[in-house]
């Protein structure tokens, strides 16, 4: 039985901890804050309850596998999952509106044809077929296996972009998300739909590889799910599973250094001066030079540029949620290019894309005469923008509310209370530099969108969570925990689940 110290209590770290404890190891989690869950936070006031991080779950199979492998109770016995239908409602800059059904390719095609004109659905369907090919080509090495020591196999883009011949000119193929939208989808609203997926994950459509097509493919193929009580309920369930498996938690314990002895990880040093000995260390937080005795190689230099964060507005509203209201609505930017220039240029956007979440869940509101609504925009991180500036926060919150009001007429008149969360709060709560939120790993672009591998150059030190392979997002974090547990238990020969 090995002693294992886990730094951080995010979902990826807890997923690794539960699996390692089941394998017979003695696992202790050290968390700098006073609670678990990482980005899956919760805010409550006067009977209103909100998620402060992700509000929806994709690829629930990741957590189904975790619960199967770590106990008798299944995921569905611990949380209530429901498919969100429609999966999303979209309001485009020209006033066009469309609602897309959940996990129904034929339904999406029909909806797009009705809203955007004949042929729009077929173009999107053909695009998803190509995205499916990219999924088949990259799924296992990108998501289900540890990052190889030589990741060049993932440097090529798996998306089979359409080769377009041009008279007396060189044929061209889309290499970025923006080019896929312009050259293959051929409708600014379909392009905005694709851009919206990329932007919601913090990816710049102008630079992200065409392989980002995997993101809409995953959502539209495997569905969008809501966890009753909010995503924090999933964090609660994972934490309870850890406790049931005898994982120990120490809160208010900030790790400042991974200690090294005889060329391998030997434990951790805490901010209060304590030293903890361990046979293996799992780092479930953003790797930093001060914390790690050796640097974590990042293929292609990913994360050198500032990674965006999220600006979140939590609204306590008077008045009941109207019947048939969409759970998730995206109000797309009128000028996507200007928004992208602002977000990835370190400024605030004038008219940002805003995601409106309106769960029909009694657990989120004091009674049926009120409603809890969450608004989210992808923004530049804290640093390039001073998100502690009170006037800026108030002004941008007003902009976000104004955009949401396009989807919810009369919104302003219903507001009882407003709570604002910015990248500054994310940085303070999670320790992520600038309050950045890591994106999922993507193949292509010479490996620039890959993350640090789960193995590190220091034997006995492993990386889990959104800043490690296979990247950010609740599902991807859970995958990272499974990969780390496999490497610890089976050694460097571990190649992922079969």
Number of C-alpha atoms within 10 A of each C-alpha: 10 16 18 26 26 30 27 33 31 27 32 34 31 30 30 29 35 30 27 26 25 18 18 13 19 20 28 20 25 24 25 21 18 11 16 25 25 25 23 21 19 15 12 12 12 9 13 22 24 25 23 25 23 15 20 19 23 19 17 17 12 16 21 13 15 22 23 12 16 20 16 9 12 16 21 12 11 16 17 15 18 12 15 21 19 19 22 20 22 23 21 20 17 11 11 11 17 18 20 20 22 21 21 15 18 12 15 23 21 19 18 23 18 14 14 16 11 13 14 21 24 17 19 24 18 14 22 20 14 21 25 20 16 23 20 12 14 21 15 15 18 23 20 20 22 26 23 15 10 8 17 14 15 23 18 14 23 24 25 18 22 15 11 12 11 9 6 6 7 9 11 13 17 20 20 23 24 23 20 23 24 16 16 21 22 15 15 16 21 21 22 26 19 22 25 24 19 23 22 21 20 26 26 21 26 17 13 23 29 29 26 29 27 26 19 17 21 18 18 20 16 16 20 24 22 20 21 19 19 27 26 25 20 24 22 17 16 26 23 15 23 26 15 15 21 17 22 18 20 17 16 15 20 18 23 18 18 26 20 19 8 6 10 17 23 22 24 25 18 17 13 11 9 10 15 16 17 21 17 22 28 29 28 30 25 18 17 15 10 11 18 20 17 15 15 21 14 18 22 18 15 17 17 9 8 18 23 27 28 27 26 24 23 25 24 26 22 18 14 14 17 9 7 9 14 21 19 23 24 25 26 24 23 18 15 21 12 14 22 26 15 17 26 22 15 19 17 20 24 15 19 26 30 27 26 27 21 19 27 20 16 16 16 23 24 16 14 13 11 20 26 26 23 23 25 28 24 27 31 31 29 25 15 15 19 18 22 14 10 9 10 14 17 12 10 20 24 14 17 25 21 17 22 24 15 13 20 14 10 10 16 15 10 15 16 11 13 12 13 16 18 24 29 25 18 25 18 13 17 21 18 20 20 24 25 24 25 23 25 27 26 28 29 24 20 18 23 21 25 30 28 25 26 27 26 17 15 16 15 21 29 25 29 39 36 33 30 32 31 32 28 23 24 28 22 27 29 28 30 33 30 29 31 32 25 23 19 23 16 11 11 11 9 16 18 17 10 6
